[in-house]
Amino acid sequence: MTGSVRARAGLLLAGVCVAANAREARTSFTVSAAVNAMARIEQQSEPAQIEITAADLRRGYLDVALPTTLRVRSNSPSGFALDLHTIVPMLESVIVHGLAGDQSLGAEGGSLVQRRRDAETSRGAQTTSLSLSFRLVLLPGLQAGTYPWPVRMAVRPLDQ
């Protein structure tokens, strides 16, 4: 055998011995990710102002003619809470029509809960369109006139 053939044979034999003695190395690890629940109002239309008449004052309430429409996008499997806050001190209470049933809130407002119906089977964000009508129960002593829209809304995801 020539020197180069011997060198090749030696390298081949050394490679076979190293491969035979090498242990197989494996590593495994777990990867996980957490997605924080979110909720937001994507679009909202509401009256800019309300007109309270003498007849409304005698009756004690005002049924707002224009509904408030909005879309809520949330990825919470539990659903979301729509928080209503009154910003003008003119209301004794607010009655909201348009969710599962009529909801009555105090003078400060409150939260309306919308549970996700498909929480067990669905993942990801869901968009809910709402059309809400309001009955504003007026405080005694108000004067007839034009007032700014007294309700502000925010949305938050429900905890699981």
Helices and strands as residue ranges (DSSP letters): H 3-21, E 39-45, E 49-52, H 54-59, E 61-63, E 68-74, E 79-86, E 91-97, E 103-106, E 109-115, E 126-138, E 145-148, E 151-157
